Amino acid sequence: MKFSYSKLWKILIDKKMMKKDLMAKASITSSTMAKMGKDQPVSMEVLGRICEALDCNIGDIVDYLKE
């Protein structure tokens, strides 16, 4: 399975937030952030916290890419 978090990185740019800001606001560990940086899957719980922190939906931050 392949995921893309490019939408998330664009939202951070639009909101003038850095990854460390998101990590603090959504209680995300650096290892989870690294996984997302490599477009690897993370838990729904993490995605939910990001959505809560950024006031958005999961589809706004992650895409599923067909192999």
PyMOL Python script that loads the backbone (N, CA, C, O; Angstrom):
from pymol import cmd

cmd.read_pdbstr("""\
ATOM      1  N   MET A   1       0.834  -1.190   0.000  1.00  0.00           N
ATOM      2  CA  MET A   1       0.000   0.000   0.000  1.00  0.00           C
ATOM      3  C   MET A   1       0.875   1.248   0.000  1.00  0.00           C
ATOM      4  O   MET A   1       1.919   1.294   0.650  1.00  0.00           O
ATOM      5  N   LYS A   2       0.437   2.237  -0.726  1.00  0.00           N
ATOM      6  CA  LYS A   2       1.210   3.475  -0.827  1.00  0.00           C
ATOM      7  C   LYS A   2       0.305   4.653  -0.469  1.00  0.00           C
ATOM      8  O   LYS A   2      -0.825   4.763  -0.947  1.00  0.00           O
ATOM      9  N   PHE A   3       0.819   5.502   0.358  1.00  0.00           N
ATOM     10  CA  PHE A   3       0.086   6.685   0.780  1.00  0.00           C
ATOM     11  C   PHE A   3       0.894   7.928   0.437  1.00  0.00           C
ATOM     12  O   PHE A   3       2.115   7.872   0.298  1.00  0.00           O
ATOM     13  N   SER A   4       0.201   9.037   0.305  1.00  0.00           N
ATOM     14  CA  SER A   4       0.884  10.301   0.070  1.00  0.00           C
ATOM     15  C   SER A   4       0.355  11.336   1.054  1.00  0.00           C
ATOM     16  O   SER A   4      -0.855  11.512   1.194  1.00  0.00           O
ATOM     17  N   TYR A   5       1.263  12.012   1.727  1.00  0.00           N
ATOM     18  CA  TYR A   5       0.893  13.061   2.683  1.00  0.00           C
ATOM     19  C   TYR A   5       1.203  14.440   2.126  1.00  0.00           C
ATOM     20  O   TYR A   5       1.297  15.407   2.881  1.00  0.00           O
ATOM     21  N   SER A   6       1.365  14.541   0.785  1.00  0.00           N
ATOM     22  CA  SER A   6       1.725  15.832   0.192  1.00  0.00           C
ATOM     23  C   SER A   6       0.679  16.908   0.491  1.00  0.00           C
ATOM     24  O   SER A   6       1.013  18.084   0.631  1.00  0.00           O
ATOM     25  N   LYS A   7      -0.602  16.494   0.587  1.00  0.00           N
ATOM     26  CA  LYS A   7      -1.642  17.475   0.944  1.00  0.00           C
ATOM     27  C   LYS A   7      -1.401  18.043   2.340  1.00  0.00           C
ATOM     28  O   LYS A   7      -1.613  19.232   2.580  1.00  0.00           O
ATOM     29  N   LEU A   8      -0.957  17.185   3.257  1.00  0.00           N
ATOM     30  CA  LEU A   8      -0.670  17.634   4.627  1.00  0.00           C
ATOM     31  C   LEU A   8       0.442  18.667   4.621  1.00  0.00           C
ATOM     32  O   LEU A   8       0.334  19.702   5.279  1.00  0.00           O
ATOM     33  N   TRP A   9       1.516  18.392   3.878  1.00  0.00           N
ATOM     34  CA  TRP A   9       2.649  19.331   3.857  1.00  0.00           C
ATOM     35  C   TRP A   9       2.221  20.670   3.251  1.00  0.00           C
ATOM     36  O   TRP A   9       2.695  21.725   3.672  1.00  0.00           O
ATOM     37  N   LYS A  10       1.316  20.620   2.253  1.00  0.00           N
ATOM     38  CA  LYS A  10       0.818  21.857   1.652  1.00  0.00           C
ATOM     39  C   LYS A  10      -0.015  22.657   2.658  1.00  0.00           C
ATOM     40  O   LYS A  10       0.095  23.882   2.727  1.00  0.00           O
ATOM     41  N   ILE A  11      -0.847  21.960   3.434  1.00  0.00           N
ATOM     42  CA  ILE A  11      -1.653  22.649   4.466  1.00  0.00           C
ATOM     43  C   ILE A  11      -0.733  23.341   5.468  1.00  0.00           C
ATOM     44  O   ILE A  11      -0.985  24.479   5.866  1.00  0.00           O
ATOM     45  N   LEU A  12       0.340  22.648   5.878  1.00  0.00           N
ATOM     46  CA  LEU A  12       1.273  23.246   6.833  1.00  0.00           C
ATOM     47  C   LEU A  12       1.889  24.520   6.249  1.00  0.00           C
ATOM     48  O   LEU A  12       2.031  25.524   6.947  1.00  0.00           O
ATOM     49  N   ILE A  13       2.251  24.471   4.976  1.00  0.00           N
ATOM     50  CA  ILE A  13       2.814  25.659   4.325  1.00  0.00           C
ATOM     51  C   ILE A  13       1.775  26.782   4.299  1.00  0.00           C
ATOM     52  O   ILE A  13       2.079  27.929   4.629  1.00  0.00           O
ATOM     53  N   ASP A  14       0.546  26.438   3.901  1.00  0.00           N
ATOM     54  CA  ASP A  14      -0.530  27.439   3.818  1.00  0.00           C
ATOM     55  C   ASP A  14      -0.800  28.088   5.172  1.00  0.00           C
ATOM     56  O   ASP A  14      -1.095  29.280   5.253  1.00  0.00           O
ATOM     57  N   LYS A  15      -0.693  27.284   6.243  1.00  0.00           N
ATOM     58  CA  LYS A  15      -0.958  27.794   7.590  1.00  0.00           C
ATOM     59  C   LYS A  15       0.304  28.364   8.240  1.00  0.00           C
ATOM     60  O   LYS A  15       0.287  28.771   9.402  1.00  0.00           O
ATOM     61  N   LYS A  16       1.407  28.387   7.468  1.00  0.00           N
ATOM     62  CA  LYS A  16       2.696  28.861   7.971  1.00  0.00           C
ATOM     63  C   LYS A  16       3.109  28.121   9.254  1.00  0.00           C
ATOM     64  O   LYS A  16       3.609  28.724  10.204  1.00  0.00           O
ATOM     65  N   MET A  17       2.886  26.803   9.253  1.00  0.00           N
ATOM     66  CA  MET A  17       3.266  25.954  10.387  1.00  0.00           C
ATOM     67  C   MET A  17       4.469  25.119   9.982  1.00  0.00           C
ATOM     68  O   MET A  17       4.646  24.776   8.813  1.00  0.00           O
ATOM     69  N   MET A  18       5.289  24.803  10.973  1.00  0.00           N
ATOM     70  CA  MET A  18       6.409  23.898  10.740  1.00  0.00           C
ATOM     71  C   MET A  18       6.001  22.522  11.246  1.00  0.00           C
ATOM     72  O   MET A  18       5.045  22.391  12.011  1.00  0.00           O
ATOM     73  N   LYS A  19       6.732  21.494  10.813  1.00  0.00           N
ATOM     74  CA  LYS A  19       6.412  20.135  11.255  1.00  0.00           C
ATOM     75  C   LYS A  19       6.451  20.029  12.771  1.00  0.00           C
ATOM     76  O   LYS A  19       5.640  19.325  13.371  1.00  0.00           O
ATOM     77  N   LYS A  20       7.404  20.736  13.397  1.00  0.00           N
ATOM     78  CA  LYS A  20       7.501  20.670  14.861  1.00  0.00           C
ATOM     79  C   LYS A  20       6.277  21.292  15.523  1.00  0.00           C
ATOM     80  O   LYS A  20       5.878  20.869  16.608  1.00  0.00           O
ATOM     81  N   ASP A  21       5.672  22.302  14.874  1.00  0.00           N
ATOM     82  CA  ASP A  21       4.443  22.895  15.408  1.00  0.00           C
ATOM     83  C   ASP A  21       3.312  21.865  15.404  1.00  0.00           C
ATOM     84  O   ASP A  21       2.567  21.731  16.375  1.00  0.00           O
ATOM     85  N   LEU A  22       3.203  21.141  14.286  1.00  0.00           N
ATOM     86  CA  LEU A  22       2.173  20.099  14.181  1.00  0.00           C
ATOM     87  C   LEU A  22       2.428  18.996  15.200  1.00  0.00           C
ATOM     88  O   LEU A  22       1.494  18.493  15.826  1.00  0.00           O
ATOM     89  N   MET A  23       3.692  18.622  15.364  1.00  0.00           N
ATOM     90  CA  MET A  23       4.029  17.573  16.333  1.00  0.00           C
ATOM     91  C   MET A  23       3.561  17.961  17.729  1.00  0.00           C
ATOM     92  O   MET A  23       3.015  17.131  18.456  1.00  0.00           O
ATOM     93  N   ALA A  24       3.772  19.217  18.107  1.00  0.00           N
ATOM     94  CA  ALA A  24       3.362  19.684  19.435  1.00  0.00           C
ATOM     95  C   ALA A  24       1.845  19.758  19.550  1.00  0.00           C
ATOM     96  O   ALA A  24       1.274  19.331  20.553  1.00  0.00           O
ATOM     97  N   LYS A  25       1.194  20.299  18.525  1.00  0.00           N
ATOM     98  CA  LYS A  25      -0.251  20.519  18.567  1.00  0.00           C
ATOM     99  C   LYS A  25      -1.044  19.214  18.540  1.00  0.00           C
ATOM    100  O   LYS A  25      -2.102  19.110  19.161  1.00  0.00           O
ATOM    101  N   ALA A  26      -0.523  18.212  17.809  1.00  0.00           N
ATOM    102  CA  ALA A  26      -1.252  16.948  17.644  1.00  0.00           C
ATOM    103  C   ALA A  26      -0.621  15.788  18.413  1.00  0.00           C
ATOM    104  O   ALA A  26      -1.028  14.639  18.241  1.00  0.00           O
ATOM    105  N   SER A  27       0.361  16.075  19.252  1.00  0.00           N
ATOM    106  CA  SER A  27       1.056  15.034  20.042  1.00  0.00           C
ATOM    107  C   SER A  27       1.567  13.895  19.161  1.00  0.00           C
ATOM    108  O   SER A  27       1.237  12.729  19.376  1.00  0.00           O
ATOM    109  N   ILE A  28       2.364  14.249  18.184  1.00  0.00           N
ATOM    110  CA  ILE A  28       2.935  13.262  17.263  1.00  0.00           C
ATOM    111  C   ILE A  28       4.419  13.103  17.579  1.00  0.00           C
ATOM    112  O   ILE A  28       5.120  14.086  17.817  1.00  0.00           O
ATOM    113  N   THR A  29       4.889  11.858  17.578  1.00  0.00           N
ATOM    114  CA  THR A  29       6.305  11.606  17.853  1.00  0.00           C
ATOM    115  C   THR A  29       7.134  11.857  16.598  1.00  0.00           C
ATOM    116  O   THR A  29       6.609  11.878  15.485  1.00  0.00           O
ATOM    117  N   SER A  30       8.427  12.047  16.793  1.00  0.00           N
ATOM    118  CA  SER A  30       9.309  12.285  15.649  1.00  0.00           C
ATOM    119  C   SER A  30       9.370  11.052  14.748  1.00  0.00           C
ATOM    120  O   SER A  30       9.528  11.190  13.535  1.00  0.00           O
ATOM    121  N   SER A  31       9.249   9.851  15.316  1.00  0.00           N
ATOM    122  CA  SER A  31       9.288   8.640  14.481  1.00  0.00           C
ATOM    123  C   SER A  31       8.043   8.548  13.599  1.00  0.00           C
ATOM    124  O   SER A  31       8.128   8.100  12.456  1.00  0.00           O
ATOM    125  N   THR A  32       6.892   8.968  14.121  1.00  0.00           N
ATOM    126  CA  THR A  32       5.667   8.981  13.314  1.00  0.00           C
ATOM    127  C   THR A  32       5.787  10.019  12.208  1.00  0.00           C
ATOM    128  O   THR A  32       5.369   9.776  11.076  1.00  0.00           O
ATOM    129  N   MET A  33       6.356  11.172  12.533  1.00  0.00           N
ATOM    130  CA  MET A  33       6.555  12.224  11.543  1.00  0.00           C
ATOM    131  C   MET A  33       7.498  11.729  10.444  1.00  0.00           C
ATOM    132  O   MET A  33       7.299  12.032   9.268  1.00  0.00           O
ATOM    133  N   ALA A  34       8.518  10.971  10.829  1.00  0.00           N
ATOM    134  CA  ALA A  34       9.468  10.421   9.859  1.00  0.00           C
ATOM    135  C   ALA A  34       8.766   9.434   8.918  1.00  0.00           C
ATOM    136  O   ALA A  34       9.032   9.415   7.716  1.00  0.00           O
ATOM    137  N   LYS A  35       7.864   8.613   9.479  1.00  0.00           N
ATOM    138  CA  LYS A  35       7.110   7.670   8.644  1.00  0.00           C
ATOM    139  C   LYS A  35       6.279   8.418   7.613  1.00  0.00           C
ATOM    140  O   LYS A  35       6.220   8.022   6.449  1.00  0.00           O
ATOM    141  N   MET A  36       5.635   9.502   8.044  1.00  0.00           N
ATOM    142  CA  MET A  36       4.819  10.275   7.113  1.00  0.00           C
ATOM    143  C   MET A  36       5.696  10.953   6.068  1.00  0.00           C
ATOM    144  O   MET A  36       5.287  11.107   4.918  1.00  0.00           O
ATOM    145  N   GLY A  37       6.893  11.356   6.461  1.00  0.00           N
ATOM    146  CA  GLY A  37       7.828  11.956   5.523  1.00  0.00           C
ATOM    147  C   GLY A  37       8.246  10.992   4.424  1.00  0.00           C
ATOM    148  O   GLY A  37       8.630  11.408   3.331  1.00  0.00           O
ATOM    149  N   LYS A  38       8.167   9.680   4.730  1.00  0.00           N
ATOM    150  CA  LYS A  38       8.504   8.639   3.749  1.00  0.00           C
ATOM    151  C   LYS A  38       7.242   8.053   3.118  1.00  0.00           C
ATOM    152  O   LYS A  38       7.299   7.012   2.462  1.00  0.00           O
ATOM    153  N   ASP A  39       6.107   8.719   3.315  1.00  0.00           N
ATOM    154  CA  ASP A  39       4.816   8.258   2.787  1.00  0.00           C
ATOM    155  C   ASP A  39       4.460   6.839   3.225  1.00  0.00           C
ATOM    156  O   ASP A  39       3.919   6.052   2.448  1.00  0.00           O
ATOM    157  N   GLN A  40       4.776   6.523   4.496  1.00  0.00           N
ATOM    158  CA  GLN A  40       4.410   5.223   5.052  1.00  0.00           C
ATOM    159  C   GLN A  40       3.120   5.375   5.866  1.00  0.00           C
ATOM    160  O   GLN A  40       2.823   6.460   6.365  1.00  0.00           O
ATOM    161  N   PRO A  41       2.350   4.279   5.997  1.00  0.00           N
ATOM    162  CA  PRO A  41       1.088   4.377   6.742  1.00  0.00           C
ATOM    163  C   PRO A  41       1.300   4.662   8.232  1.00  0.00           C
ATOM    164  O   PRO A  41       2.258   4.180   8.837  1.00  0.00           O
ATOM    165  N   VAL A  42       0.397   5.449   8.808  1.00  0.00           N
ATOM    166  CA  VAL A  42       0.381   5.698  10.251  1.00  0.00           C
ATOM    167  C   VAL A  42      -1.026   5.372  10.750  1.00  0.00           C
ATOM    168  O   VAL A  42      -1.940   5.186   9.946  1.00  0.00           O
ATOM    169  N   SER A  43      -1.202   5.303  12.053  1.00  0.00           N
ATOM    170  CA  SER A  43      -2.488   4.877  12.609  1.00  0.00           C
ATOM    171  C   SER A  43      -3.590   5.905  12.373  1.00  0.00           C
ATOM    172  O   SER A  43      -3.333   7.098  12.213  1.00  0.00           O
ATOM    173  N   MET A  44      -4.825   5.404  12.357  1.00  0.00           N
ATOM    174  CA  MET A  44      -5.992   6.283  12.215  1.00  0.00           C
ATOM    175  C   MET A  44      -6.048   7.259  13.384  1.00  0.00           C
ATOM    176  O   MET A  44      -6.506   8.390  13.225  1.00  0.00           O
ATOM    177  N   GLU A  45      -5.589   6.835  14.547  1.00  0.00           N
ATOM    178  CA  GLU A  45      -5.579   7.703  15.729  1.00  0.00           C
ATOM    179  C   GLU A  45      -4.708   8.941  15.473  1.00  0.00           C
ATOM    180  O   GLU A  45      -5.094  10.062  15.802  1.00  0.00           O
ATOM    181  N   VAL A  46      -3.538   8.720  14.886  1.00  0.00           N
ATOM    182  CA  VAL A  46      -2.633   9.833  14.560  1.00  0.00           C
ATOM    183  C   VAL A  46      -3.291  10.758  13.543  1.00  0.00           C
ATOM    184  O   VAL A  46      -3.280  11.979  13.704  1.00  0.00           O
ATOM    185  N   LEU A  47      -3.864  10.169  12.494  1.00  0.00           N
ATOM    186  CA  LEU A  47      -4.524  10.974  11.468  1.00  0.00           C
ATOM    187  C   LEU A  47      -5.675  11.778  12.077  1.00  0.00           C
ATOM    188  O   LEU A  47      -5.902  12.929  11.706  1.00  0.00           O
ATOM    189  N   GLY A  48      -6.393  11.161  13.011  1.00  0.00           N
ATOM    190  CA  GLY A  48      -7.486  11.857  13.698  1.00  0.00           C
ATOM    191  C   GLY A  48      -6.993  13.050  14.497  1.00  0.00           C
ATOM    192  O   GLY A  48      -7.625  14.107  14.501  1.00  0.00           O
ATOM    193  N   ARG A  49      -5.868  12.881  15.171  1.00  0.00           N
ATOM    194  CA  ARG A  49      -5.306  13.995  15.958  1.00  0.00           C
ATOM    195  C   ARG A  49      -4.838  15.128  15.047  1.00  0.00           C
ATOM    196  O   ARG A  49      -4.981  16.304  15.380  1.00  0.00           O
ATOM    197  N   ILE A  50      -4.281  14.765  13.901  1.00  0.00           N
ATOM    198  CA  ILE A  50      -3.860  15.787  12.936  1.00  0.00           C
ATOM    199  C   ILE A  50      -5.082  16.550  12.429  1.00  0.00           C
ATOM    200  O   ILE A  50      -5.063  17.777  12.340  1.00  0.00           O
ATOM    201  N   CYS A  51      -6.146  15.812  12.098  1.00  0.00           N
ATOM    202  CA  CYS A  51      -7.378  16.454  11.617  1.00  0.00           C
ATOM    203  C   CYS A  51      -7.937  17.398  12.670  1.00  0.00           C
ATOM    204  O   CYS A  51      -8.390  18.497  12.349  1.00  0.00           O
ATOM    205  N   GLU A  52      -7.905  16.970  13.918  1.00  0.00           N
ATOM    206  CA  GLU A  52      -8.383  17.800  15.024  1.00  0.00           C
ATOM    207  C   GLU A  52      -7.536  19.076  15.131  1.00  0.00           C
ATOM    208  O   GLU A  52      -8.067  20.176  15.284  1.00  0.00           O
ATOM    209  N   ALA A  53      -6.228  18.909  15.049  1.00  0.00           N
ATOM    210  CA  ALA A  53      -5.314  20.042  15.202  1.00  0.00           C
ATOM    211  C   ALA A  53      -5.435  21.039  14.049  1.00  0.00           C
ATOM    212  O   ALA A  53      -5.296  22.246  14.245  1.00  0.00           O
ATOM    213  N   LEU A  54      -5.697  20.522  12.842  1.00  0.00           N
ATOM    214  CA  LEU A  54      -5.742  21.390  11.662  1.00  0.00           C
ATOM    215  C   LEU A  54      -7.167  21.723  11.230  1.00  0.00           C
ATOM    216  O   LEU A  54      -7.372  22.466  10.270  1.00  0.00           O
ATOM    217  N   ASP A  55      -8.150  21.171  11.942  1.00  0.00           N
ATOM    218  CA  ASP A  55      -9.558  21.403  11.627  1.00  0.00           C
ATOM    219  C   ASP A  55      -9.852  21.023  10.171  1.00  0.00           C
ATOM    220  O   ASP A  55     -10.311  21.838   9.371  1.00  0.00           O
ATOM    221  N   CYS A  56      -9.565  19.738   9.859  1.00  0.00           N
ATOM    222  CA  CYS A  56      -9.777  19.259   8.488  1.00  0.00           C
ATOM    223  C   CYS A  56     -10.230  17.799   8.521  1.00  0.00           C
ATOM    224  O   CYS A  56     -10.396  17.220   9.595  1.00  0.00           O
ATOM    225  N   ASN A  57     -10.427  17.208   7.346  1.00  0.00           N
ATOM    226  CA  ASN A  57     -10.803  15.806   7.219  1.00  0.00           C
ATOM    227  C   ASN A  57      -9.602  14.980   6.763  1.00  0.00           C
ATOM    228  O   ASN A  57      -8.625  15.525   6.251  1.00  0.00           O
ATOM    229  N   ILE A  58      -9.681  13.663   6.953  1.00  0.00           N
ATOM    230  CA  ILE A  58      -8.576  12.783   6.577  1.00  0.00           C
ATOM    231  C   ILE A  58      -8.242  12.933   5.092  1.00  0.00           C
ATOM    232  O   ILE A  58      -7.068  12.948   4.721  1.00  0.00           O
ATOM    233  N   GLY A  59      -9.263  13.043   4.245  1.00  0.00           N
ATOM    234  CA  GLY A  59      -9.032  13.198   2.807  1.00  0.00           C
ATOM    235  C   GLY A  59      -8.292  14.478   2.459  1.00  0.00           C
ATOM    236  O   GLY A  59      -7.729  14.601   1.371  1.00  0.00           O
ATOM    237  N   ASP A  60      -8.296  15.443   3.394  1.00  0.00           N
ATOM    238  CA  ASP A  60      -7.587  16.705   3.162  1.00  0.00           C
ATOM    239  C   ASP A  60      -6.078  16.570   3.392  1.00  0.00           C
ATOM    240  O   ASP A  60      -5.303  17.420   2.953  1.00  0.00           O
ATOM    241  N   ILE A  61      -5.665  15.497   4.082  1.00  0.00           N
ATOM    242  CA  ILE A  61      -4.251  15.376   4.442  1.00  0.00           C
ATOM    243  C   ILE A  61      -3.551  14.149   3.874  1.00  0.00           C
ATOM    244  O   ILE A  61      -2.322  14.121   3.809  1.00  0.00           O
ATOM    245  N   VAL A  62      -4.305  13.136   3.462  1.00  0.00           N
ATOM    246  CA  VAL A  62      -3.665  11.902   2.974  1.00  0.00           C
ATOM    247  C   VAL A  62      -4.401  11.370   1.741  1.00  0.00           C
ATOM    248  O   VAL A  62      -5.625  11.453   1.644  1.00  0.00           O
ATOM    249  N   ASP A  63      -3.619  10.821   0.801  1.00  0.00           N
ATOM    250  CA  ASP A  63      -4.172  10.166  -0.378  1.00  0.00           C
ATOM    251  C   ASP A  63      -3.684   8.725  -0.387  1.00  0.00           C
ATOM    252  O   ASP A  63      -2.555   8.435   0.008  1.00  0.00           O
ATOM    253  N   TYR A  64      -4.555   7.822  -0.845  1.00  0.00           N
ATOM    254  CA  TYR A  64      -4.164   6.439  -1.081  1.00  0.00           C
ATOM    255  C   TYR A  64      -3.815   6.326  -2.550  1.00  0.00           C
ATOM    256  O   TYR A  64      -4.614   6.685  -3.415  1.00  0.00           O
ATOM    257  N   LEU A  65      -2.634   5.832  -2.829  1.00  0.00           N
ATOM    258  CA  LEU A  65      -2.184   5.687  -4.213  1.00  0.00           C
ATOM    259  C   LEU A  65      -2.192   4.213  -4.624  1.00  0.00           C
ATOM    260  O   LEU A  65      -1.637   3.369  -3.920  1.00  0.00           O
ATOM    261  N   LYS A  66      -2.813   3.908  -5.748  1.00  0.00           N
ATOM    262  CA  LYS A  66      -2.812   2.522  -6.237  1.00  0.00           C
ATOM    263  C   LYS A  66      -1.421   2.210  -6.767  1.00  0.00           C
ATOM    264  O   LYS A  66      -0.774   3.049  -7.393  1.00  0.00           O
ATOM    265  N   GLU A  67      -0.980   1.001  -6.508  1.00  0.00           N
ATOM    266  CA  GLU A  67       0.361   0.571  -6.953  1.00  0.00           C
ATOM    267  C   GLU A  67       0.435   0.554  -8.476  1.00  0.00           C
ATOM    268  O   GLU A  67       1.477   0.221  -9.040  1.00  0.00           O
TER     269      GLU A  67
END
""", "prot")
cmd.dss("prot")
cmd.show_as("cartoon", "prot")
cmd.util.cbc("prot")
cmd.orient("prot")
